[in-house]
Amino acid sequence: MTSINVKICSYITKEWLFPWLKEGKSQNSFAIKHNIDESTVRKIKSKKGYRIPVETLNKICEARGLKLSEFFKLIEY
């Protein structure tokens, strides 16, 4: 079974970060727009895995106009 942290980070990376970068925007601008540090973005997209704090996930969701419950429905967890 895939850990919840892997599912969360994978979803954010594939569905939100990579499309952002493909539009020619920077990783730093993603961080600013989502109220997190750029180093956090690097951790989220890292292959090593990242145990994302609920506070960080909440900041990202708020910036996207999502409730945490809606996010968990998106990742089907």
Order of alpha helices (4+ residues) and beta strands (2+ residues): alpha-alpha-alpha-alpha-alpha-alpha
